């Protein structure tokens, strides 16, 4: 899941080297914490949060295939 999130976020970012994704797993839940460059935050979030919602939707679809749930949080 971490690899998929990293791939999606790096493709959206102008500075992909600054994208950091940390993964923590508890039972059937996967928690992803993401840090991006300050200049890229607006691109990642998108207008009304539509881009980050789409990324979360893709991650949830992939997690459902594995019988898990995923949470993506964008850190400051």
N, CA, C and O atoms as CSV, one atom per row, in Angstrom:
chain,resi,resn,atom,element,x,y,z
A,1,UNK,N,N,0.822,-1.186,0.000
A,1,UNK,CA,C,0.000,0.000,0.000
A,1,UNK,C,C,0.872,1.259,0.000
A,1,UNK,O,O,0.557,2.250,-0.659
A,2,UNK,N,N,1.961,1.199,0.743
A,2,UNK,CA,C,2.881,2.328,0.813
A,2,UNK,C,C,3.438,2.649,-0.569
A,2,UNK,O,O,3.566,3.818,-0.934
A,3,UNK,N,N,3.766,1.618,-1.335
A,3,UNK,CA,C,4.328,1.814,-2.658
A,3,UNK,C,C,3.331,2.490,-3.590
A,3,UNK,O,O,3.706,3.369,-4.367
A,4,UNK,N,N,2.074,2.090,-3.521
A,4,UNK,CA,C,1.038,2.687,-4.355
A,4,UNK,C,C,0.829,4.151,-3.994
A,4,UNK,O,O,0.730,4.999,-4.882
A,5,UNK,N,N,0.760,4.457,-2.712
A,5,UNK,CA,C,0.593,5.839,-2.265
A,5,UNK,C,C,1.782,6.688,-2.694
A,5,UNK,O,O,1.605,7.821,-3.141
A,6,UNK,N,N,2.981,6.155,-2.565
A,6,UNK,CA,C,4.179,6.884,-2.960
A,6,UNK,C,C,4.161,7.166,-4.460
A,6,UNK,O,O,4.473,8.278,-4.887
A,7,UNK,N,N,3.803,6.177,-5.250
A,7,UNK,CA,C,3.740,6.345,-6.696
A,7,UNK,C,C,2.735,7.428,-7.087
A,7,UNK,O,O,3.044,8.295,-7.904
A,8,UNK,N,N,1.554,7.382,-6.515
A,8,UNK,CA,C,0.512,8.361,-6.841
A,8,UNK,C,C,0.917,9.772,-6.428
A,8,UNK,O,O,0.759,10.719,-7.198
A,9,UNK,N,N,1.434,9.909,-5.222
A,9,UNK,CA,C,1.781,11.237,-4.725
A,9,UNK,C,C,3.011,11.814,-5.425
A,9,UNK,O,O,3.076,13.022,-5.654
A,10,UNK,N,N,3.966,10.986,-5.760
A,10,UNK,CA,C,5.143,11.481,-6.478
A,10,UNK,C,C,4.771,11.930,-7.883
A,10,UNK,O,O,5.349,12.885,-8.401
A,11,UNK,N,N,3.816,11.254,-8.503
A,11,UNK,CA,C,3.403,11.651,-9.850
A,11,UNK,C,C,2.652,12.983,-9.840
A,11,UNK,O,O,2.627,13.680,-10.855
A,12,UNK,N,N,2.048,13.343,-8.725
A,12,UNK,CA,C,1.332,14.610,-8.604
A,12,UNK,C,C,2.221,15.760,-8.152
A,12,UNK,O,O,1.862,16.926,-8.317
A,13,UNK,N,N,3.359,15.445,-7.593
A,13,UNK,CA,C,4.226,16.435,-6.970
A,13,UNK,C,C,5.239,17.022,-7.959
A,13,UNK,O,O,5.744,16.319,-8.834
A,14,UNK,N,N,5.530,18.322,-7.808
A,14,UNK,CA,C,6.564,18.973,-8.625
A,14,UNK,C,C,7.959,18.607,-8.117
A,14,UNK,O,O,8.922,18.615,-8.884
A,15,UNK,N,N,8.068,18.288,-6.832
A,15,UNK,CA,C,9.340,17.852,-6.234
A,15,UNK,C,C,9.144,16.462,-5.631
A,15,UNK,O,O,8.975,16.330,-4.419
A,16,UNK,N,N,9.167,15.428,-6.473
A,16,UNK,CA,C,8.881,14.071,-5.994
A,16,UNK,C,C,9.893,13.538,-4.985
A,16,UNK,O,O,9.585,12.609,-4.238
A,17,UNK,N,N,11.087,14.106,-4.951
A,17,UNK,CA,C,12.088,13.638,-3.992
A,17,UNK,C,C,11.722,13.992,-2.556
A,17,UNK,O,O,12.243,13.382,-1.622
A,18,UNK,N,N,10.838,14.965,-2.365
A,18,UNK,CA,C,10.443,15.393,-1.024
A,18,UNK,C,C,9.209,14.666,-0.496
A,18,UNK,O,O,8.747,14.970,0.604
A,19,UNK,N,N,8.674,13.727,-1.245
A,19,UNK,CA,C,7.499,12.967,-0.812
A,19,UNK,C,C,7.961,11.820,0.091
A,19,UNK,O,O,8.788,10.995,-0.299
A,20,UNK,N,N,7.406,11.791,1.306
A,20,UNK,CA,C,7.733,10.738,2.267
A,20,UNK,C,C,6.431,10.111,2.757
A,20,UNK,O,O,5.531,10.814,3.216
A,21,UNK,N,N,6.336,8.797,2.659
A,21,UNK,CA,C,5.147,8.073,3.121
A,21,UNK,C,C,5.579,7.073,4.180
A,21,UNK,O,O,6.474,6.258,3.954
A,22,UNK,N,N,4.937,7.144,5.335
A,22,UNK,CA,C,5.208,6.196,6.417
A,22,UNK,C,C,3.976,5.328,6.617
A,22,UNK,O,O,2.846,5.813,6.575
A,23,UNK,N,N,4.209,4.043,6.834
A,23,UNK,CA,C,3.105,3.080,6.960
A,23,UNK,C,C,3.123,2.439,8.340
A,23,UNK,O,O,4.173,2.073,8.866
A,24,UNK,N,N,1.927,2.313,8.909
A,24,UNK,CA,C,1.763,1.627,10.190
A,24,UNK,C,C,0.557,0.709,10.042
A,24,UNK,O,O,-0.488,1.129,9.547
A,25,UNK,N,N,0.698,-0.534,10.467
A,25,UNK,CA,C,-0.365,-1.519,10.311
A,25,UNK,C,C,-0.825,-2.016,11.670
A,25,UNK,O,O,-0.015,-2.351,12.534
A,26,UNK,N,N,-2.141,-2.058,11.845
A,26,UNK,CA,C,-2.757,-2.621,13.047
A,26,UNK,C,C,-3.922,-3.493,12.604
A,26,UNK,O,O,-4.902,-2.991,12.054
A,27,UNK,N,N,-3.822,-4.761,12.836
A,27,UNK,CA,C,-4.823,-5.755,12.450
A,27,UNK,C,C,-5.191,-5.590,10.978
A,27,UNK,O,O,-4.342,-5.812,10.115
A,28,UNK,N,N,-6.421,-5.211,10.667
A,28,UNK,CA,C,-6.868,-5.073,9.280
A,28,UNK,C,C,-6.823,-3.634,8.787
A,28,UNK,O,O,-7.399,-3.324,7.744
A,29,UNK,N,N,-6.156,-2.759,9.508
A,29,UNK,CA,C,-6.118,-1.353,9.136
A,29,UNK,C,C,-4.691,-0.921,8.815
A,29,UNK,O,O,-3.735,-1.311,9.485
A,30,UNK,N,N,-4.578,-0.113,7.780
A,30,UNK,CA,C,-3.291,0.438,7.368
A,30,UNK,C,C,-3.385,1.952,7.496
A,30,UNK,O,O,-4.285,2.577,6.936
A,31,UNK,N,N,-2.451,2.532,8.234
A,31,UNK,CA,C,-2.409,3.979,8.416
A,31,UNK,C,C,-1.201,4.521,7.650
A,31,UNK,O,O,-0.065,4.121,7.902
A,32,UNK,N,N,-1.461,5.438,6.711
A,32,UNK,CA,C,-0.409,6.051,5.931
A,32,UNK,C,C,-0.299,7.518,6.308
A,32,UNK,O,O,-1.291,8.247,6.273
A,33,UNK,N,N,0.887,7.949,6.665
A,33,UNK,CA,C,1.162,9.339,7.002
A,33,UNK,C,C,2.095,9.888,5.926
A,33,UNK,O,O,3.150,9.313,5.658
A,34,UNK,N,N,1.702,11.001,5.313
A,34,UNK,CA,C,2.424,11.538,4.176
A,34,UNK,C,C,2.934,12.934,4.449
A,34,UNK,O,O,2.226,13.774,5.004
A,35,UNK,N,N,4.174,13.173,4.052
A,35,UNK,CA,C,4.751,14.512,4.119
A,35,UNK,C,C,5.181,14.900,2.715
A,35,UNK,O,O,5.862,14.138,2.030
A,36,UNK,N,N,4.773,16.104,2.288
A,36,UNK,CA,C,5.152,16.622,0.977
A,36,UNK,C,C,5.717,18.025,1.153
A,36,UNK,O,O,5.562,18.639,2.209
A,37,UNK,N,N,6.366,18.522,0.122
A,37,UNK,CA,C,6.898,19.871,0.133
A,37,UNK,C,C,5.747,20.873,0.284
A,37,UNK,O,O,4.653,20.650,-0.235
A,38,UNK,N,N,5.995,21.952,0.982
A,38,UNK,CA,C,4.969,22.960,1.242
A,38,UNK,C,C,4.386,23.504,-0.057
A,38,UNK,O,O,3.185,23.763,-0.134
A,39,UNK,N,N,5.213,23.677,-1.067
A,39,UNK,CA,C,4.747,24.205,-2.349
A,39,UNK,C,C,3.827,23.217,-3.071
A,39,UNK,O,O,3.008,23.632,-3.891
A,40,UNK,N,N,3.946,21.935,-2.784
A,40,UNK,CA,C,3.144,20.911,-3.460
A,40,UNK,C,C,1.831,20.597,-2.744
A,40,UNK,O,O,0.986,19.888,-3.289
A,41,UNK,N,N,1.657,21.108,-1.553
A,41,UNK,CA,C,0.455,20.772,-0.785
A,41,UNK,C,C,-0.824,21.126,-1.521
A,41,UNK,O,O,-1.777,20.347,-1.522
A,42,UNK,N,N,-0.853,22.283,-2.143
A,42,UNK,CA,C,-2.050,22.700,-2.876
A,42,UNK,C,C,-2.364,21.777,-4.033
A,42,UNK,O,O,-3.530,21.483,-4.294
A,43,UNK,N,N,-1.328,21.313,-4.738
A,43,UNK,CA,C,-1.530,20.381,-5.848
A,43,UNK,C,C,-2.065,19.047,-5.352
A,43,UNK,O,O,-2.946,18.452,-5.972
A,44,UNK,N,N,-1.531,18.584,-4.240
A,44,UNK,CA,C,-1.931,17.283,-3.699
A,44,UNK,C,C,-3.368,17.331,-3.185
A,44,UNK,O,O,-4.136,16.390,-3.388
A,45,UNK,N,N,-3.728,18.420,-2.525
A,45,UNK,CA,C,-5.084,18.538,-1.980
A,45,UNK,C,C,-6.084,18.805,-3.095
A,45,UNK,O,O,-7.146,18.184,-3.136
A,46,UNK,N,N,-5.760,19.714,-3.992
A,46,UNK,CA,C,-6.655,20.037,-5.100
A,46,UNK,C,C,-7.792,20.945,-4.663
A,46,UNK,O,O,-7.963,21.227,-3.477
A,47,UNK,N,N,-8.551,21.388,-5.625
A,47,UNK,CA,C,-9.681,22.271,-5.345
A,47,UNK,C,C,-10.759,21.498,-4.598
A,47,UNK,O,O,-11.228,20.458,-5.059
A,48,UNK,N,N,-11.138,22.013,-3.455
A,48,UNK,CA,C,-12.128,21.371,-2.574
A,48,UNK,C,C,-11.705,19.966,-2.143
A,48,UNK,O,O,-12.548,19.160,-1.749
A,49,UNK,N,N,-10.410,19.669,-2.214
A,49,UNK,CA,C,-9.912,18.376,-1.767
A,49,UNK,C,C,-10.161,17.236,-2.728
A,49,UNK,O,O,-10.083,16.070,-2.341
A,50,UNK,N,N,-10.460,17.556,-3.981
A,50,UNK,CA,C,-10.835,16.500,-4.927
A,50,UNK,C,C,-9.673,15.573,-5.277
A,50,UNK,O,O,-9.898,14.384,-5.502
A,51,UNK,N,N,-8.442,16.078,-5.329
A,51,UNK,CA,C,-7.298,15.235,-5.700
A,51,UNK,C,C,-6.980,14.248,-4.578
A,51,UNK,O,O,-6.809,13.057,-4.836
A,52,UNK,N,N,-6.898,14.727,-3.344
A,52,UNK,CA,C,-6.579,13.831,-2.227
A,52,UNK,C,C,-7.701,12.814,-2.015
A,52,UNK,O,O,-7.435,11.681,-1.613
A,53,UNK,N,N,-8.939,13.199,-2.278
A,53,UNK,CA,C,-10.065,12.259,-2.188
A,53,UNK,C,C,-9.921,11.153,-3.233
A,53,UNK,O,O,-10.202,9.988,-2.954
A,54,UNK,N,N,-9.484,11.525,-4.435
A,54,UNK,CA,C,-9.293,10.525,-5.487
A,54,UNK,C,C,-8.173,9.561,-5.129
A,54,UNK,O,O,-8.287,8.359,-5.371
A,55,UNK,N,N,-7.094,10.077,-4.555
A,55,UNK,CA,C,-5.987,9.212,-4.119
A,55,UNK,C,C,-6.476,8.255,-3.039
A,55,UNK,O,O,-6.149,7.068,-3.061
A,56,UNK,N,N,-7.254,8.765,-2.102
A,56,UNK,CA,C,-7.803,7.910,-1.037
A,56,UNK,C,C,-8.730,6.846,-1.609
A,56,UNK,O,O,-8.742,5.714,-1.126
A,57,UNK,N,N,-9.508,7.195,-2.632
A,57,UNK,CA,C,-10.414,6.237,-3.259
A,57,UNK,C,C,-9.634,5.095,-3.906
A,57,UNK,O,O,-10.005,3.930,-3.765
A,58,UNK,N,N,-8.564,5.424,-4.607
A,58,UNK,CA,C,-7.736,4.394,-5.237
A,58,UNK,C,C,-7.107,3.494,-4.177
A,58,UNK,O,O,-7.081,2.273,-4.333
A,59,UNK,N,N,-6.603,4.091,-3.105
A,59,UNK,CA,C,-5.996,3.303,-2.028
A,59,UNK,C,C,-7.026,2.407,-1.350
A,59,UNK,O,O,-6.732,1.255,-1.030
A,60,UNK,N,N,-8.232,2.929,-1.130
A,60,UNK,CA,C,-9.287,2.117,-0.514
A,60,UNK,C,C,-9.687,0.955,-1.407
A,60,UNK,O,O,-9.958,-0.139,-0.910
A,61,UNK,N,N,-9.730,1.173,-2.715
A,61,UNK,CA,C,-10.065,0.082,-3.642
A,61,UNK,C,C,-9.001,-1.008,-3.591
A,61,UNK,O,O,-9.325,-2.195,-3.586
A,62,UNK,N,N,-7.731,-0.608,-3.552
A,62,UNK,CA,C,-6.650,-1.590,-3.477
A,62,UNK,C,C,-6.667,-2.326,-2.138
A,62,UNK,O,O,-6.396,-3.526,-2.085
A,63,UNK,N,N,-6.981,-1.615,-1.064
A,63,UNK,CA,C,-7.016,-2.235,0.262
A,63,UNK,C,C,-8.181,-3.206,0.389
A,63,UNK,O,O,-8.062,-4.244,1.039
A,64,UNK,N,N,-9.297,-2.872,-0.226
A,64,UNK,CA,C,-10.469,-3.739,-0.168
A,64,UNK,C,C,-10.171,-5.086,-0.814
A,64,UNK,O,O,-10.656,-6.118,-0.349
A,65,UNK,N,N,-9.381,-5.085,-1.877
A,65,UNK,CA,C,-8.993,-6.345,-2.516
A,65,UNK,C,C,-8.189,-7.234,-1.578
A,65,UNK,O,O,-8.188,-8.456,-1.727
A,66,UNK,N,N,-7.506,-6.627,-0.614
A,66,UNK,CA,C,-6.720,-7.375,0.360
A,66,UNK,C,C,-7.490,-7.618,1.654
A,66,UNK,O,O,-6.961,-8.226,2.584
A,67,UNK,N,N,-8.734,-7.149,1.721
A,67,UNK,CA,C,-9.539,-7.322,2.923
A,67,UNK,C,C,-9.125,-6.396,4.048
A,67,UNK,O,O,-9.273,-6.742,5.220
A,68,UNK,N,N,-8.610,-5.226,3.711
A,68,UNK,CA,C,-8.134,-4.272,4.711
A,68,UNK,C,C,-8.766,-2.907,4.480
A,68,UNK,O,O,-9.439,-2.680,3.474
A,69,UNK,N,N,-8.539,-2.006,5.425
A,69,UNK,CA,C,-8.971,-0.625,5.309
A,69,UNK,C,C,-7.741,0.255,5.409
A,69,UNK,O,O,-6.791,-0.069,6.122
A,70,UNK,N,N,-7.762,1.368,4.693
A,70,UNK,CA,C,-6.604,2.248,4.683
A,70,UNK,C,C,-7.030,3.675,5.016
A,70,UNK,O,O,-8.111,4.123,4.634
A,71,UNK,N,N,-6.161,4.374,5.732
A,71,UNK,CA,C,-6.363,5.773,6.072
A,71,UNK,C,C,-5.127,6.542,5.628
A,71,UNK,O,O,-4.004,6.179,5.977
A,72,UNK,N,N,-5.338,7.609,4.857
A,72,UNK,CA,C,-4.240,8.447,4.378
A,72,UNK,C,C,-4.355,9.811,5.020
A,72,UNK,O,O,-5.391,10.470,4.927
A,73,UNK,N,N,-3.277,10.233,5.678
A,73,UNK,CA,C,-3.263,11.532,6.351
A,73,UNK,C,C,-2.117,12.348,5.785
A,73,UNK,O,O,-0.991,11.865,5.669
A,74,UNK,N,N,-2.419,13.597,5.432
A,74,UNK,CA,C,-1.413,14.512,4.923
A,74,UNK,C,C,-0.911,15.356,6.084
A,74,UNK,O,O,-1.657,16.156,6.650
A,75,UNK,N,N,0.369,15.172,6.435
A,75,UNK,CA,C,0.958,15.871,7.579
A,75,UNK,C,C,1.402,17.274,7.192
A,75,UNK,O,O,1.606,17.574,6.015
A,76,UNK,N,N,1.548,18.127,8.200
A,76,UNK,CA,C,2.036,19.488,7.970
A,76,UNK,C,C,3.522,19.523,7.808
A,76,UNK,O,O,4.096,20.593,7.607
